[in-house]
């Protein structure tokens, strides 16, 4: 027996069965036990046979060896199973007052989340089942827990109510498969909380986090609107940025700061950040100094409207690539201040474009907006005029056989979390108890995350040869009223009872819906299905330049009415809506 025990201990060491935590035992641990007992059996039988050959007698009866191996495996298995069951009973007793949850997703990651929650004493949640989208999921069990099918919504809700389910934990793999904006409506409307695990995309990430609960959080409206990360071909983007001098205007703004963040990861020789907002620039500097200590950066407080100041930046640092994100963007404010809008958005763009040509900049990428399409407001039209300028300038450079700067324009809609966007406003209004203000019950908008938009801007910069206006796939438009209702439900409130929605009427210049293309425009495909090229009307630089100079001079005289009149002459599709400048349209149509 001493001989057998020594062999058994050695086999335990080889398979490290002693190193497994019993309460977390899995099939893999049972397999290790079986293999250790099998190894003991094989070694003892082998040594016993050698003893017979050399000494004419065996160390132990063969039947005894078999009996020992089978018995030891059964005892070890029963011991571990008993400890695990006893532990689970204690845990379940302690979880009587805990929140009951189901796991949405029955793949490996969803099962791992359930195992982590079921095996820890410190969790707030008790797992009572799984949700699966397959029709035949009913009457099946995982980890001893029932699987509920989501195909029949009424039966599913009935099952959830019977089990007193308060929350649903969505597996990270499952959330990628769903149309997030609509998939969770039934849960939100029935006051069932939705919990997600952010930033976890691999099975190993779950396994390494024993305390899953610390990573769980309530789903936010941004999660519902946010689409899965898009893939871009990083190689040409890196080749374009690597070891180059890059200038980003509007660097402290929502879009500009994300462009800065993504450019910093691509090892530029020098990154120049230009903005006229002191405090946001200071905050950006602190963040960059903490995260990117190895990249050479220059922070410039300047205004793109002041050409001489910007000229000094070009002459001192010699940028090779310019990302132009500086602009006024708030529609109602610009409707009240057309002259300032022209000076910032048109003159600012003209200054940068002209200086880029003079200083042999290789690529000039301008950030535009969907509001430039069939504009109904001053801001949108100012961006369309800026688009026309850079496109016509590039066309002239080609004709003159000049050393060409590539001028590229990118157009997209609203971005999540940008300064002054609707979501932060709604959150603030909900926190105050309402009302939530929506301009019109039928108003719709496209939404895209800031990182997603900026990735597409960078890739568009590599796809363009010059003169293109790139538009992005913005997904499905969202009704702002529905967005408000979802945010109310996510906050655990009821519209009309806890908080009201108040319709304030369309603001000056505001559209019911945004467009990414003019009705006369067509699109061309690119290698990235998320990016298209708008086939827009082209203008002759020599013909439009006098109009630009007139508009800018009129703006400097703060003659708002005539500024708008000139804008409409240059962009005939610009028709004011809900604005004092509608009278100009009537005059021009006579």
N, C-alpha and C positions, 0 to 999 in steps of 0.2 A: 504493500500500500504506500509506503514511503517513496518507493521508486516511481509509482504511478503519480503521486502528488507532485513530485519534482517536475516530471514531464508536463503535467497539467499547468503548473505555475509558469513554466517557460512558455507554453503555448498562450497563456493569458497575456504575458509580456509582449509576445510577438504581435498579437492582435489588439493589444491595448484595451481590453475589455474593461479594465479597472478605471480607465480614464473617462468613461461615459457617465454623464449625469443621468441617474435612473429616471427621474421624473420627466425627462425630455426624450425617453427611449423611443426609437423608431425601428422600422423593419431592418435598417442597416445595422443597428445594434444587435438585433436577434441573429442576423446573418453572421456577425462577428463571433457571437457565442457558439453558434453551430460549428463554424470553421475551427474555433479553438478546441472544441470537444472532438471534432473529426481528426484534427492533427494529433491530439493525444492518443486517440485510438490507433491511428496508422503507425505512429512512432513506437508505441508499446507493443503492438503486434509484430512490428519489424524486429525490434530488439528481442522480443520473446522467441521469434523464429531463429535468430542468430544464436541464442542461448541453447536452443534445441540442437542446432547443427554442431556447435563447438563443445557443448558440455553434456549433451544427451538428456537434458531435462529443461523444462520451461520454467519461467519465473512466475507465471500466473496462468490460470485457466483461460482459454480464449473466450469462453462464454462469459466469464466474469468481466473480461475487458469490455466486451460489447455491452453487457448489462450496466457496467459503471458509466460508460460514455453516454448511453441513452438516458440513464437516470440522472446524471449530473447536468445534462442539457435541460431536461424537463424541470429539475429543481431550480436551476438558475433562471430559466425562463419564467416559471411560476412566481419566483421571488420578485423578479423585476416587474412583472405584470401586477402583482399584488401591491407593491410599493406605489406604482404609477396610479392604479385604481384608487388606492387609499388616499393618495395625494389629491387626485381629481375630486374625490368626494368631499374632502375638506375645503378645497377651493370653491366648489359649487355651493357648499353651505354658506361660505363667506360672501358669495355673490348674489344672495337673495335680493338685496336692495339695490343691486347695480342695474345700470341701464342695459336693456336687452337690445342686441344688434343682430343683423344678418349681414353676411358678406356677399356683395354683388360681384360674382365672378368665381368660377370653379376651376380655373387653371391653377398651376403650381403656386403662383404668387398669392392668389386668394386663399388657398389652403394653408400656405405658410403664415399668412396674417392670422388666420383662425387659430392655428397651433400656438402662435406666440401669445395671443390673448387668453387662450384656455389654460396655458401652463404657468401663468404668473399670478402671484398673490396680490400684486399691487395695482391690478387693472381696475378701471371703473366700469368696464363693459363685460357683459356675459353674452357669448355667441350662442344663438338659438337655431341657426340654420344658414342656408345659402340660397342665393337667387341665381337662376340660370335662364337664358333666353330660348333654350330649346324646348320644343313641345313635349318631348318624352322625358323631361327632367323630373316630373312628379313621381312620387313614390320611390325615389332613390335617396341614398344616404351617403354622406361624406363625414368621416370622423365621428360616426354615430349620430350625426345631426341631419334633419330632413332638408331636401332640396326643393325649393318652390319655383315653379315655372312662372315667367313673366308674360307668357303669351296671352293668357286670359287675365286682364287687369283686375276684374272684379274678384275672381277667385284668389289672386295673389294678395289683394288688399285684405280679403277676409282672413287669409292665413296669417298675415302680418298682425292683424288685430287680435286674433285668437292667441297669438304668442306674445302679445303686448310689446311689439317691436317699436322702439322709439327712434332708432337711427339705423342707417344703412351705411356700411363701409364699402366704398367702391375700390376694387382692386385696381392698381395702376395699369395693369394690362387691359382690364375691361374698359377703363375710361377712354383709352385710345380708340376703341372700336365704336364708341357711341357718338351720335349726334348730340353733343352735350346740351345744347340750348333747349332741345325738346325732350330728350330722353328722361329727364328727371322731373318733368312737370307733375306727373301723378303723385310723386312723393312729396314735392314741395307743396302742392295743393292740399295734401292730407296731413300736413304738419309733421312729416317724418323727416328728421334731420339727415343730411347727407354729409358723410365724413370722407375725407380723402387723405392720402399720404403723398405729400408733395416731394418732388425731386428724387423719387425712387423709381428706377426704370429696370433694375436687374434683380433677379432672384436672390443673388448673393447679398444685395443691399438689405433685403428683408431678413434673411437668415442672420446677418451680423448685428441686427438691431433687436435685442431681446425685448427691450422696452418700446414696443410699437406705439403705445398710447401717446408717448411724448411727441411723436411725429404726426399724430392725427390732428386734423383741424376741420372746422366746418367749411363746406364748400362756399366759395365766394362767387359773386356775379362775374368777376374776371375769369374764373375757371370755366364758367359756362360759355363765355364768348370766345375765350382763347382757343385757338386751334393748335393741333400738334405742331411741334417744331418742324419747320420746312428745311429741306436739305438743299444746300447750294454747293456748287463746285468751288471749294475753297482754294484750289491750286492757282487758277488765274487771278483770283482776288488777292492772294498773298503775293504773287509775282508783281501785281500792279502796285501794291502798297510797300512791300519790303524794301527797306533802305531808301525810301523816297521822302522828300519833304512834303508834308501834307498840311493844308490849311482848311480848317472847319469854321465857317461863320455861323453865328447863332449857337455857338458851342455849348452854352450853358442852358439852352432850352431843352424841351422834351426830346425832340428828334436829334438835335445837334449833340447832346450829351451822350446819347446811345451810339451815334456814329463814332464819336470820340472813343467810347468804350470798345467798340469792335475794331476800330483802326489800331488802337493800342496793342491789341492781341496779335497784330500782323507785323510787328517789328519795323515801324517807320524809322527813318534816320532822324527825323525831327517832326513833331506834331505841334502846329501852331493853332491855338484856340483863340478865336476872336469873338467878343461879345461886348455890348455896351451896358450889360447888367452887372453891377459890381458884386453884390452879395451872392447871387447864384454862381458867378465865376469863382468867387472865393471858396464856396462850398465844393464846387467841382475840383478845385485845386487840392483841397484837403483830402478828398476821396482818392484822387489820382496819386498823390504823394504816398498814400498808405498802401495802395494796391499795385502800382506800377513804378517801382523805384528805379528800374533799369532803363526806362524809355526817356529820351530827352524831350522835354516839353517846354513850350513857351506860351505864356498867358498874356493876351493883349486886350486891354480895354480900349475899344475903338468903335466907331459907328460907320457902317457901310455907306451911309448917306454922305459922309465927308470924304471925298475922293482923295484929297491930299494926305490925310492920315492913313488911309488904306494903302495908298501908293508907297508910303514909307515902309509899310510892312512887307510889301512885295519886293522892294529894292533891298531891304536888309536880309530877308530870309530866303528869297527866291523859291517860292513853293512850286512844286511840279504838278500837284493834284489839288484841286479846290472842290470842297463840298460846301455848297451854298444853301444853308438852312435858315439864315436870318430873314425874318419876315414878320409883319403884323398879320394876325390870323383871326381875331375875334370879329365875327360878322357885324353885330350891332354897333360896336364901337367904330368900326371902319366906315359903316354907313353914315355915321354922324361926322366923320372926319376924312372925307375923300382925299383932300390935299395931302394930309400926312401919310395916308395909305400909299398914294402914288410915289411920294418922295422915298418912303422906306422900301416898298416892294418893287417899284419900277426903276427909280433912280439908283437905289442900292444895287440891284441886279446889273444895271447898265455899267455902273462904276466897276464892279468886280469883273464883269465880262470883258470890258475894254482893257483893264489892267492885266487880265490874264493873257490877252492877245499880245500886248506890248511886251510882257515879261516871259513870253514863250512857255506858258503853262501847258502841260501835255493834255490834261483832262479837266473839264469843268462840269461838275454834276450839280444840277439845280433841283431842289426839292419843291415840287408844286403840289397841287391839291385837286380833288375831284370837283371842287367848287369853280374851277376854271372852265368847266364844260357847261355850255349854254348858261353862262353866269346870270344870276338874278340879283347880285349884290356887288358893291364896290370892291370888296376884298377878292372875290372870285375873279372879277374882271381884271383887277390889277395883276393877279398871278397869270392870267391868260396873256396879258400884254407883255409880261416878263418872259413868258414862254416864246412868244412871237419874236421878241428881240434876240434872244440867244440863238434861236433857230435860223432867223434871217441873217444874223451876223456870220454864222458858220457857213451858210450858203454863199455869202459874199466872199469869204476867205477862200472857198473852193474855186470860185470863178476867178478871183485875182491871183490864184496859185500862190497864196501866201503860206508861210509855215503854219500849218493848221493846228489850232487848239480844238480838241474834240469837245463839243458842247452837247451834253446829254441832259434830258429832263425826265424826272420821275414823278408820276402822279399817283396818289392814293388818298383814301378817305380818312375817317376819324381813327385815331389811335387810342387804345386803352390806357388810361392813367396819365394822359397828357395834361399839361397845365390848363385849368379852366374847362376840362371836359365834363360831360354830363354825369358820369358815374360818381366822382368825388362829390359833386353837388347833391346828388340824390342821397348819398350816404350821410352827408351833413344834415340834410333836411329830415331824414328818418331819425337820426340821433336827437334832433330837436322836437320830435313828435309830429312833424309835418306842418303844413301840407307839402306834398311833393308837387312841384310845378312842372307841367308839361305844356309845351306851346300849342300842340294840336293832337287830337286823338289818333290821327292817321299818319303822323309824321314818321318817316323811317330813315335809318342811317346804316351805313356800312361800318364795320369795326375791324380793326387789325391791331395786334400787339405791337408795341414800339420795337422790340428786338426783331420781330418778324419783318416789319416794314424796312428797318435799317439793313437787314441782311439782303433784302431784295434790292435796295438802293445800291449796295456794294456790288452785287452780281450784275445789275443792269449796267453799272459803270464799266464792267469788263466786256459785256456783250455789245455795247454801242460802238459804232464807227464814227458817229457824229451826226448831229441834227435830229436824232430820234426823240420821240416822247414815249417813254415806257409807262404802261399802266399795269397795275398789279391785280391779281385775282383776289378780290376782297371777300369772297364767300357770299353767303346769303345775307340780304339786308335784314335789319332788326327793327321792329316796331318799338318806338320809344315808350309807348304806353305799356306794352308787354314787358319791356325791360324794367319799368317802374314797379309793375305788379310782382315780378319775380323777386326784385330786391325787397319788397315789403314782406313777401312770404318767407324769404330766406332769413329775415330778421325776426321771424316768429310772430309777425303781426298780421292783421286782417284788414284789407282795404275797405273803407266805409265804416268800420267799427273802431279800429285802433288808430288809423291814419287815413287821410283823404288825398286823392289826386285832384289837383286844381289845374284847369286848362286856362292858360293866360293869353292865347292867341299868338299867331306867328309874329316873330320879331321882324323889324325892318330888314328886307333883303333875304329873308329866310325861305328856303324851298321846303316843300313837303317831302321831297325825295332828292337824293343826290345821284348824279350820273358820272360814269367814268369815261363816256364817249359822247361826242356830238353825234346827232343822228346821221350826219353826212360822213362821219369818220368810219373807217373800217380798221380791222386789226390784222397784224401779221404775227405769226407764231415765232417763238424763240426756243432754244434748247430747253429752257426751263418753262414748264407748263403754267407756272404761276405768274410769268412775266410775258406781256404782249407789247407789240409796238403799234401805237396809234398812227393811222395814215391820215394826218391832219392837213388842213389847208396851209400852204406855204405862202410867205410874204416876201416881197423884194425889199432888201435892206435900204436901198437908196430912196425908195418911195415912202417907207414908214419912218425913216429917221427924222424928217422935218416935223411929223406929227408928234413923235416922242418929245422932241425939243419944245414944241408948243405946249403939250400936256404938262411937262415938268415946269416950264416957266409959269404957266397958269397956276400950278399947284403952289409954287413959291409965293405967288400973290394971294394965296388962300381963297381963290375964287372957286368955291366948291361946285357951284352949279355948272359953270363952264368946263370945269375939269371932267365932270360926269358926261357932259355933252360930247366932249372930245373922245372920251373913252368909248362911247357908244358909236361914234363914227368909225373908230378903228376896229372895234369888235361888234359888228352889226347884230350878232346873235345875243348880245347882252340886253336883256329886257328886265327892268326893275320890277320887283314884287313887294307889295306892302311897304312901299317907300315913297318919300316925297318926290323922288326922281322919276316916278311913273309919268309925270306931266311932260318930261322931255321925250319919252317914247311917243306920246300922243302928238306932240308937235312935229316929230320927225316922220310920222306916218301920214301927215296931211299932204 
